[in-house]
Amino acid sequence: MSVKIRMKRFGTTKKPYYRVVIMDTLKPRDGEALEEVGLYHPTDKEETQFTFNEERIREWINKGAVPSDTVRRLLNKKNFRIK
């Protein structure tokens, strides 16, 4: 089972928000997640748009989870470096 850190979409048509989740790569985008580790609200102010649990993300990366390109970009914005 390969695992990815990716986003799961919620909200309405013009007011989306996302949960950063740990998912099996074979599951659909909005399917059942293994764990929720963060939130992303693209319509909020810059400093409150993205929150995440750094400890849990680091733990999953050490277990072999691979962040999606979008999640990697958001983590880098918050100075969370992935080795």
C-alpha positions in Angstrom: 0.0 0.0 0.0 1.5 3.3 -1.0 0.5 6.4 1.0 0.3 10.0 0.0 -0.3 13.3 1.8 -2.9 15.1 -0.2 -5.9 17.4 0.0 -9.6 16.4 0.3 -12.1 19.1 -0.9 -15.0 20.4 1.1 -17.2 23.5 0.9 -19.4 25.0 -1.8 -18.7 25.9 -5.4 -17.2 29.3 -4.8 -16.1 28.8 -1.2 -13.8 25.8 -1.1 -11.7 24.6 1.8 -9.5 21.5 2.0 -8.3 19.1 4.6 -4.8 17.8 4.4 -5.1 14.0 4.8 -3.1 10.8 4.7 -4.6 8.5 2.1 -3.9 5.3 0.2 -3.2 6.2 -3.4 -5.9 3.9 -4.8 -8.7 5.8 -2.9 -10.7 8.6 -4.7 -9.9 12.2 -3.9 -12.8 12.6 -1.4 -12.8 9.0 -0.2 -12.0 7.7 3.3 -8.7 9.0 4.8 -6.3 7.2 7.1 -5.8 10.4 9.1 -6.4 14.2 8.9 -3.3 16.3 9.6 -4.2 19.8 8.5 -6.6 22.4 7.0 -6.2 24.8 4.0 -8.7 27.7 3.5 -7.6 29.4 0.3 -10.0 32.3 0.8 -8.7 33.3 4.3 -6.0 35.8 5.1 -2.5 34.7 4.1 -1.3 34.0 7.7 -4.3 31.8 8.6 -4.8 29.9 5.3 -2.8 26.8 6.2 -2.6 25.0 9.5 -1.1 21.5 10.0 0.1 19.1 12.6 3.9 19.1 12.0 4.6 16.1 14.3 2.2 13.8 12.5 3.2 14.9 9.0 6.9 14.3 9.9 6.0 10.8 11.3 4.1 9.8 8.2 6.9 11.0 5.9 9.4 8.9 8.0 7.0 5.9 7.4 7.2 6.5 3.6 4.3 8.8 2.8 4.9 11.1 -0.2 3.3 14.6 -0.2 1.5 15.7 -3.4 3.0 18.7 -5.3 0.5 21.1 -3.9 0.9 19.9 -0.3 4.7 20.1 -0.7 4.4 23.7 -1.9 2.2 24.7 1.1 4.6 23.0 3.5 7.6 24.8 2.0 5.7 28.1 2.4 5.5 27.4 6.1 9.2 26.6 6.3 8.6 22.9 6.8 11.4 21.3 4.9 11.1 17.8 3.5 14.3 15.8 3.1 
